[in-house]
Amino acid sequence: MIPVGLLDEADSDQLCPGNTPHGGKLIDLLLKDDELVALKARAVNIPSLLLTRRHQCDIELIINGGFSPLTSFMDELTYNGVVERMRLPSGLLFPMPITLDVDEQFVNNINASTNKDVALRDEEGNLIAVLNVSSIYKPDKQKECQMTMGSIDPYHPGVDGILKSKEYYISGKLEGAQLPVHYDYNSLRRTPMEVRRLFHANGWTQVIAFQTRNPMHRAHRELTVRAAECNPGCKLLIHPVVGMTKPGDIDYHTRVKCYQSIMSSYPEDLATLSLLPLAMRMGGPREVLWHAIIRKNFGVTHFIVGRDHAGPGEDKNGKSFYEPYEAQENALRHEAELGVKILPFQMMVYVAAHDKYYPVDKVPEGLETSNISGTKLRHLLRTGGEIPNWFTYESVVKILRDSCPPRSKQGFTIFFTGFSGSGKSTIANALNEALLAATSRTITLLDGDIVRTFLSSELGFSKEHRDLNIKRIGFVASEINKSGGIAICAPIAPYEGAREFVRNLINANGGFVEVHISTPIEVCEKRDRKGLYAKVRAGQLKGFTGIDDPYEVPANPELRIDTSHTTVSQAVEQILCYLRKDGYVQ
């Protein structure tokens, strides 16, 4: 590998790994001048594909060389080799499939066109690239999940992403028009070439990369400084992910503010900060190899791998998807081939007696240690509890408190689901009155019938339209929560997938409390206040939930209430007790 910082500016495009099949140069797919003008002219009259957030992250790192030696999304041959053996056709190590998924209708459009060109655009219509499609294939998604993620459990975010992708993958020659447009932190969004030139300008020849998707605290700062001290002459690249991470992670704007704040704690000329627009798959042992390859393309020589690197955490039964040091072991196993020095680190813990941090396996015998887990930190933020100075910096605490206020100041959504006639609307209305009496915050009631009238009047009752109706309700509720308001939603919401979509959407901006009104359908039919069940039995209504259309019972709602033996006031009190216990209301 050519050492970083030893080449002239004119040779800076050689500052990259030497084991790539393209002569050691970073991939750069951006066209310039006349070629770019011609590309834009071609793109006017060809089919367009709107790129998802994951696609935009992937294509940015394909175009700018972050995924070198890849020059496009993977064709079938490349995909199969990566899934089965972690190998590109050239034999080079590459552990993660990089794919562009489309549906059958889009495949038909491609097949009907003469030149097979597709304009790849962002959500605003900006042309990012043109793809000349030469490979269309249907992947074995179960196999992809098992081989790459080590699981087929959709509770794993990487598995969930694969299973929810469209049924076909496409590939071909990729010509770049521009990188995806960003309106934030542009001074920190550096391409691999720009990072290498920064190292060269600073005279940094040995650089340690630190990957994170979480806010940094004192333990992270001490870990990185220790890594530099143990490798004399090394500098630090703090290289956090600001693309897609794990659902529920702290938003990247908050995290970037924390990173910017903590950088001043490093000794002068030891560390620099740059952002990585990566869509993580949370693939643990495989993903760590991918992260090392990416950092090598950015010009680093060493890579820190901590405990449970890129791990998705636990499944719904509380069992970890990967062993704590499985990713470390896999990275070390491939270290020579990666061409990057792997620096494995144990978890850092605080020792009050010495007022310093140690790796957990280096703590002097007999001394007590302290640590605050992510779960405990979230609890302290949620409840307004004290966060000790030994754990993090005051400036970081302020940023986190501004972004994650206590639950008593957060917006939240109460999401009722259940059969027609189960009592959802009655309880929702009563809860609305009770909350108005208990809090001064804005409360919005989104009853199913009201929403159908004002928000979804053009929708029918197909599964697709029912899901869209629920997603609209979820979007409105999330916007209410974002402003600190309370949303009470009372649709039937028969399908688990739509409810889970709403939960994830709302959790990004506030709290989500699912209340399953579990009144048996026999009781609901006896009530039949709207006469709907009678119409169903008379054949006047079709596709009625619970009769001739399914209702998917929530597996793990926060509350389950059966109104056949619970009064309205008792139901409201159950919900209020839950809200008080979890700190949403006082």
N, C-alpha and C positions, 0 to 999 in steps of 0.2 A: 504493500500500500504506500502511495506517495505521501510523505509526511506533510501535514498541514503547515502552511506558512513559509515554505522554502522556495516557492516559485515566484517569478515576476508577475506583475499584473497581467501582462499579455498572455501568460500561460495559466491564468487562474482557472480556466475551464478544465484544466487537468487535475485540479484539486479534488479528486474523487476516487472511489475505490478502483483498484486496478483489475479486479476479477470479473468485470462485466463484459459481455460479449460485444460491446460497442467501442472497444479501444480505450476504455478507461475514462471516457467523457460522460458527464452527466447528460441525461436526456433533456432536450429543450425543444418542445413541439410548437412553440409560438412562431407563426409566420410573420414576415415583415414586409413592408413596402408593397411592391406590386403584387406579390403573392397574396398578401392579406386583402388587398382590394379585390382581387379576383375571387378569393374565398367568400367574401361577403356578398359579392354579386351572385355566386352560385347558390348561396344559402337562401336567397329570396324566394326561389321557386321549387324548393324541395320540402318534404315533410319535416315537421319540427317535433322534437321530443322534449318535454319539460323535465329537467333534472330534479330529482329529489334532493334533500339536504345531504344524504349519504353520497349520492352520485356526485354532487358538487365538491364535496370534500375529496373524494377519490380522484376526480378528473383534475383538480388543482394539483395534486401531488403526482399524477401521471405527467401532466404537461410540463411542470417545472422541474421534474427530475427527482422528486422526493421518493418515488417508487422505482427509480432506475434499478434494473434495466428494462422495466416495462415501457412499451411504447403505445399501449392501448389497453382497453378492457380485454380480459382473457378470452381467447377463442376456445373451442371445445378441447382441442389437444392440450393446450396449456392448462386449462381448467382441470382436466382429469389428472394430469401429472402433479399439479399442486395439491389437489384434494387427496390423492392416494399416496404420494411419495414426498410431498413438499419440494418438488423439483420442477424447474422450467424445462422446456425441451432441450435447452443447451446443457442441462445437468446442474445448473446453478441452484443453490438453495433459495427457495421463496415459499413461505409457509401459508400464506393467506390468499384465497381466491378473490380477485378484484373483478367484479362482474357488473354488467349493465342489464337490468331486467326490464322486459316489456311484456305486454299482454298479446293474446292471439290476434286481436284486431290490428295492432300495430305491425305484427309480423306480416299479416296479409297486405297491409299497405306497402311494406317494403318489397314484398315479392311482386306486387303489381307495378312497381316503379321500374324504369329502364336502367338508371345508373346506380340504384341502391344507396344514394346519398341521404343522410339524415342530419338535419341541423339540431345540435344539442344546445338548448337554451335554458337560462335560469327562469325563476318565477316572474321576473319583470320583462321577459322576452329578449334579454341580451344574448347575443350569439357568443357562446363559449368555444365551440368547436364544430367541425363537420366530421361525421363518421361515415366512411364508405363501407357498408356492411358486406362482409364476406363469410361470416360464420353466424348461423342461427341454430341454436340447439336447446333441447329441453333437459335440464339437469335432474339428477336424482337428489332431491333435497334432503331426504332422510339420510342418505349416505354422506352428503356434504356436512350435515349437522354432526353426525357421529364421528367422522374423520377429523373435522377441523375444530369442533367445539368439545368433542368427547362426550356428547349427550344429545338426546333428541327431546329433552324436556323443554317445552316452550316457556317455562319460568326463567330459563337462561336467556338473557336479552339477545345474545348472538344467535341462538337457535330461533328465537321468536322472529328476529329480523329476516333470517333465511326463509322460514316457513311462510312469512307474510309477503315475501317478494313475488313478483309476477312470474308466470309459468315458463317464459322463455328468456334466455340470455343471448345477447348479440355482441359481435365484435367486428373489427375491421381496421383499416387505416384511419388514424386519428390526426386531424390537422387543427392546431390550436389558433383561435382568433384572439382570445384574451383569457386571463385567469378570472375566476369568479369574482364579482365585484364585492368589496367590503367597504363599509362606511365607518368602521371603528378600528382603533389601534393600528393604523396603517404603518406607523413608524416601527412597530414591533412585529409586523407580519413580513418576515424575510423569507425569500426563496432559498433553496440550498446553496445556489451560487452566491447570493448576497451574504449568507452566513459565513461561507468560506472566505469571501473577500474581507469580511469583518475580522475574522481570525488572522488572516494574512496581514492586514493593516496594523493590527495590534501586536503582531509578532508572536501569536499563540501557536505553538507547534504541537502541544499535547492538550487535548480538551476532553473533559468528562461531561457527559450529558446526564441530566436528571429529568426523568419523566414524571409528570403528575397530572391528575385530573381533579385534585382536591385543593382547597386552600392550603398554603404552607404555614407551618407553625415552628416553634423553636426546635422541635425534634428534627424536622426536615432540614432546617438551616444547619444544625449541628452535624447531621449525617453528611450533608454535602461538603461542609468544611473539613470534616474528618477524612472524607474520600480524597480531597485535594492534599491534605497533610500526609496521607499515607502513600501518595503518588507524587513525589517531589517534581516540580516543574509543570504540573497540570493546572489548567484553569477550568472554570465551570460554565457550562451552558445550561441555564434553567430553561427547560423546553416544554412547557405545559401544553396539554391538548385543549384546543378551543373549538373543536368540531363537535361531533356527537359523542357523548359518553354514556354512562349508565343512567336510565331513567331514575329521577329522584336526586341526582347529583346537584350540588349548588351551581347556579347558572354561571357561565364563564365571565360575565361582566363583573360580578362580585369577586370571582377568583382572581381575575387580572388585576383588580384594584389591590387585592391582598398581595399578589406577587410584586407589584410595583412598590408597595409599602415596605416589603421585607428586604428588597434589594439593597437598601441603604445600610442594612445591618452587616453586609459582607465587607471584608477588607478591600481597600481600593485595588482595582485592576485584578480582582480574583474572579468575578462572575459577571455574566451578562444575561439578559432576558430576551427570549425570542419566542413567538407563539407558533404552534403547529396546528394547521387546520385538518386534523385527522378525525375520521369517523371510526372510533374504536368498536371492536366486536366483542370485547371482554373475553377473549379466547385464551387467557392464561398462558399455558406452556407453549402454544403455537404463537400467540400474539407477541410474546417477549422477543422471539426471533425476528419477527416483522419489525418491531420497534427498533431493534438493534440495527437492522439493515437500513431503515429510514435514517437513523442518526448517523450511520456511516456515510450515507449520501449527503448529509449535511456537514460532513467533514470532521466528525469527532473521532477520537481514538479510544475512549473508554466509555463504558455505559453502566450506570448504577442500576442494579436490579434488587428491589426490596422484597419483603415478604408478600406473598400472594399477588405478584405483579399482574396487572390487568385481569384480576379475578372478579367474577360477577357476584361473589358472596355466596349466600346459601340458597338452597331450593326451598320450596314451601314447607318441607318437613324439617328444616333447620340443619340440613347436611350440606357442607361445603361442596361446591362443584369440583374444586381442585384441592390437592394437598397444599399446605401453607408454603412449602419451598419447592413445589413441583416446577414452577416457571424458572426459578434460579437454576435448578439442576439441569433443565433442558438447555438453558442458555450456555451454561458451562460445558455441556456435552458438545455443543456446536461452536464453541468459542474460536477455535483455529480457523474454521471455515468462514465464520462471520468476519474475521479480520478486525474485530473490535475487542478490546480487553474488557471482560465482564467483571464488575465489582459487586459481588454479592454482599448484602447487608442484612443483618438481623434487625428486628424492631428496636427502635431507640426508646429507652426509658429514663426517667429523671431520678437522680439520687440526691435527696435533700441534704444528706450529711456532707456531700462534696459540692452541692449546688452546681451540678453539671449532668450532662446526659452521657449514657453509655449504651453500646449495643447490649441487648439483653443477655448475651452469652459472655460479656466482658465485665459484668457488675462484680465489684469486689465482694468477697464472701461475707455474709452476715449483714449486709446493708439493705435497707428497705428501698423499694422502688415505687414510683408513681407514674401513672399514665392516664390519659383521658381518651377513651375510644370515640370514634365518630358518632356512635349512637348516644353516648353520654354527652358529647358536645352539643348535639342537636337538642337533647333534653334541656340542657342548661340555657340554650338560646330560646327554646320554646317557653320555658318557665321564667326567664329573666334571672336565672341563677348566676352566682359569681363564677367567673372564669379566671383561674389563678394566673399570675404573671409568669410563673415558671413554665406554664404550658404554651403561652403565645404572647404576642406583643399587643400593647394597648391599642395601637393604630389598627391592627388586624381585628381585634375585638369590636372596635367601633364600626368598621366596615361590615362585619358579619351581623352586628345588631341592627344596623340600618337596613340591611338586606333581608334579615330573618327576624322580624320583630317577635315578641312573645305572642303566644297563641291568643291571648286576650285582646291583642291589637290586630291580629291577622284576619283577612277575609276567609270565609269558609262556605262550603256548600253542603246542605242536607239534601241527599238524593234519594227520594222514595221510589220504590219499584214494587209492582204487584199487579194482580188481576184487576180488571175493571170491577168496581163495586167492592173492592177490598177495604176501602176506608182511607186511601192515600190522600185524596183531596181534603177530606174532612179534617184529618190530623194535621195536614200541612197548613190549612187555614188557622186552626187552633194554635199550632206552634208559632205561626207568624204573629199572632196577637200576644202570645206569651213572651216572645223575644222582643217585641216592641216595648213591652213593659219592663223588660230586664236589661235592655241595652240602649244606647243612644245612636248606634250605628244604622246605616241604611240597610233595609231589608227588601229584597225583591222576590215575589212569589211567581214562579214559572210553572203554573198548573198545566197539565197535559192538554186540556181542552182549550185553554187560553192561547197556548203556544200554537196549537193547530190552527187557530183563527188568525193570529197576527204574524206568526213567524214561518209557518209551514203550510199555508192554505193551499198551495198548488200540489202538495205531495199526496200520494195515495197511501195504500197500506201494504205494498209489497215489502219484502225484507229489506231491499235496498233503500226504499223510501223511509221505512221505519228507522233504519240505522242512521240515515241522513238527518231525520228529525231529532234523534237523540244527540247526534254530534252538534247540531245547531244549538240545542239547549246547553250542552256542555261548553260550547264556545262562549255563549252569552254569560253563563255562570262564571267562567274563568275570568272574563273581563270585569265582572262585578267584584270578584274576589281580589283581583289585582289592585283595585282601588280601596281595598279594605272593607268592602261591603259583604253582606250575607245573602246568599241565594238559596231559596227553597224550591226544589224541583219535584214535581209529582207526575211523571209520565208512567205509562205501563212499563216501558223499556224491557221488552221480553228477551233480548239477546245479550248474552254475556260479552261478546266481542265489543259491541257498542258501549256497554257500561264500562268495560275496562279502558276503552279509548277515552271516555269522559274522565274516569278516575286519573289517568296519567296526565291528561290535559290540565285538569284542575290542580293536581298536586304540584304542578310547576309554579302556581301562583297563590296557593292557599291550602286550606284543609278540605278533606273530602270525607263525608260520613254517609255511607250507604245504609239505608234503612229498608229492609225487606218486609213489606206488609204481607205476612205469610198466610193470611186468611184463606182457608180452603175454597176451591172454586164452587163447591156445593153451597156453601154459605153465601158466596157472592151472587150466585144465580138466584137464590131465594130472595135476596134483597132486591136485585134488578130494578133499582130506582129509575134508571134511564130506559128501561124496556128493551135493552140491547140483547139480552140472552133470549128473550121471547122471540125477537126477530130472527136470531140465529136458528132457533129450533123450528121456526116457521119457514126456514129456507130463504129468508129475505136478506141475510147478511152472510158473506163468506170470508174466510180467513180471519176468524175471530180468535184472539189469544185465549188459549186454554181449552178451546173446543175443537176447532179444525186448523189451528196454527199453534206451534209450540211455545211454551214459556220455559226458558232456561233458568232454573232456580239458582240464585246467587250462592256460591260456595262459601264465601267468607265475608258476609256483610258485617258492618260494625254492630248493627242491631237487627234483631228479627222479632217482629211483633205480630201476634195473631189477634185480630180485633173481634173474633168470635167469642173470646172470653176476656178481652181487655177493653175498658172504656176509653173514650177519647182523652179524657183528662189523665188517666193512668198512662196512656201511650205518650202523651206530651211530657209527663213527668219523667218517664224513662229516658226520653231523648235529652231533656234538660240535665238530668243526672249525668248522662254520658258527656255532654258538653262541658259541664262543670268539672268533672273528673279529669278530662283531658285539657282543661285550661282555656277552652274557647270562650266561655262566659264565666263571670265571677259571681 
